[in-house]
Amino acid sequence: MPTPHIAAQPGEIAPLVIMPGDPRRATRIAETFLDDARLVSEVRGIGCYTGTHQGTPMSVMASGMGIPSMSIYATELYREYDVQRIVRVGTCGGISSDVAVRDVVIANAAHTNSQVATLEAPGLSLSLAASFDMLRGAVDEARAHAEGKVHVGSVFSSDFFYSDRRDITEALDRLGTLGVEMEAAGLYACAMKAGREALAVCTVSDHLKDGSGDLTSDERETLFATALQIAAAGLLA
């Protein structure tokens, strides 16, 4: 059944879903990465496309910005459309000095200041982590074929885009956190609750420590080839 946010009919969304944040990026992925992609939903301007990649059915749909938006779409995809795996393909801000703008980060775990880590188990803060088989498939692909530098480690999923809490960034850096973004923890929490699988693969678009980067919106939309290649390998693992 269609949901309040997704109009696709049963069977029109594939079990494997690529999920960028930006609807324009979802359309570009559908046009350039999937074969025979067709639009199956467009509620609120969030297009969902289904086609194939390397002969395997695959869909692409945007998540919007932030954990709440991601959680709505991921929950409905897992619960109502029987999606098995979702991979987030997006951007992050660099935290660690080991990463640079245009590097790729494969997020094996997501720290967060969101209550999404505590809602399901009051009194505890859940460990929000990627699914192992997807993580292994993505890392294997990165090590064998990826162009450019790829890192594997934790990210920080923030509930706040604008924040002056530099002490938090410095603490996360000391703890080995590679970058900051706004959706991975929500996706991992939804996958955990649904008993499904998830992974986040992000391109570093700017760096919080040295101020480098700050890619334009057009660059953010187009500079995803390596991350997308790695993400697809995670879906197909």
N, C-alpha and C positions, 0 to 999 in steps of 0.2 A: 504493500500500500504506500502511496505517496505520503510524505510527511509535511508539516508546515513549512519546511525549508528545502525540500527536495521533491521534484515533481515526477521523477522517473518511475516507470512501472516496474513491478517485480521482474527480475532477470535482465533489466537493461543496464545495470551497473555490474562491472566485472568483480571477481573476488579480490583482485589486486588493484590498488588505487595509488596513484601519484598525487600528492597534495601540496602544491605551492600555496603561498599566502595570497598572491595577487591574481585576480581573475584574468587579467591580460596575459600573465605568464601561463596560466592553465590553457588558454586558447592557443598560445604559441606552441606549447608542448603537444597539444592535440594535433596541430597542423604539421609539425615538423618531426615528431617522434613516434606517433602512432600511425598505423596503417588503417585506412578506411574508417577514420573517426567520425562519429555522428553525435550531434547534440541530443542529450536525453533529458536534460533539466536546465532551467534558466531562472529559477526563482530568485528574486532580489538581485538579479544581474550576476549571480554566481553560476557560471556555466559548468555543466558536468558532461564530459564527452567519453564515449566508449569506442574503442577500436581494438587493434591487436599490436603487440610488439614482439618481433621474432616469432610470430605465429601464436602467441599466447594472448588471450583476452586480457585487456587492461583498460582501466578508466583513469581519467584525470579530472580533478575538481579542486577549486580553491577553498581555503579554510577561512579567509579573512584574517584580520589582525587580532592577536591576543588569545590567551587561554580560553576565555568564555566562548569566543566564536569557534575556535578549533574544537572545543568539547562538544558543542552542538552538532557540528557536521560529523565528527568522528563517531559519536554515540549513535547517530541515526544511520550512518553507513554500516557500522558493526551490527546494530540491533535489528534494523528494519530491512537491510539489503544483504545481509549475510556476507559482508565483506570480511575477508580473512586477514589481509595485510594492508597496512597503509604506510607509505613512506613520505615524510615531509621533505620537500626540497625548497629551501629558502636561503635567507642570508642571515648572518650574525655579525656582531661587532667583536673584534678581536680583544681579548683580555691578556692572554699570555704573550710574552715577548717572543715565544717560539713560533707564533703564527704571524702571517703577513697578509695584507690585502690581496685578494684573489686566490689564496689558499682555500682548501676544502677541509671542513671539519666533520667527521663522522661521530655523532654523539652517542657514546655508549651509556651515558646516564645524564639526567637533567636535575640539577638543583633548582629550587624555586622558593620565592617568597609568597607564593599563592597558597590558598587554603586547599587547593586540589590535592596536596600531599597529605592532608590531615582529615578530610571529610569522611572517608570510608572507614577509618580506624581511629576513633577519638582517643586522644592522649598519645598518639604515635605520629611520627612523620615518615610516610612510606618512602622506600627507596624506589625512585622512578627510573627504570632502566629500559634499554632497547632489548628487543627479542634476539636471542643468541643466533639463531640460524640466519636471520636477516643481516645481523651485524657481521657475522663471519663471511657471508656472501659478498657484502659490500667491501669489506677489508681485503678479501682475496682479489676482487676486481681492481681495487685501487693499487695494490702492490704489483699486480701483473700488467696492467694496461694504462692506468691513469696518467695523463699529462699534468705536470705541475705538482705541487707539494700537497700531500694529504695527511691530516692528523687524526688520531683516534683518541678521544677522551671526553671528559664531562663538559657540559655547557650549563649556563645559568638562564633559566626561563623566568624573566622578570614580569611582574604585573604592571610595571611602570616604565614607560618609554622615557619620560623626562624625570630625572632624579639627580640630585647633587651629592648622593651618598658615595663619595669616592672611597671611603673607608671599606665599604662592602666590596667594591671592585678590587681593592688591594688585598683584602683577605682572600677573596676567591682566587686571585692570581697566585698567592702563596700556596693555596691548596690544589693547584694544578688545573684550574678551570680554564678552558681554551677560549671560550667566547660567550657572548650574551645574546639571547634572542627572546621570543615571547610566546612560543607555541609548543615546544617539544615536551615539556612536562605534562601539559594537558593531554597531548596525544598518548604519551606513555601511560598516564593514569586511566584513560578511556580503554586502551588495549588491555590493561591489567584487569579492569572491572569486567570487560566483556569476554575475557579468556581468549583474546586474539593477539595479533602480532603487530609491532610498529617499530619504525626507525626514523631518525632525522639526519639529513645530510645537508650541511649549510656551506655556502660560499662566504668567505670573509669579505664584507663590503666596506668596512672602515675599521680603524683601530682606536680603542679608547685611550690607550697609553700614550701613543705618539701623535695622534691626530691625523694619521695618514689615511688616504683613501677617500671616503665620502663619495662613493660612486653615484652617478646620476640615476634617475629612475629608469632611463632607457638602458643604461649599463646593467643595472640590477635585473632588468627583464631579460637581457640577452646573454649575460655571462653565467650560464648555468650548465654548459655542455658537460663538463667533467663531473659535476655533482649529479647530474641527471643520469649519466652513464653508470655511476657508482650506485645510485639509488635503484635503478632498474635491476641491477645485479642482485641487490638485496631482496627485491620483490620476487625474483625468479629463483632464489637460492633454495 
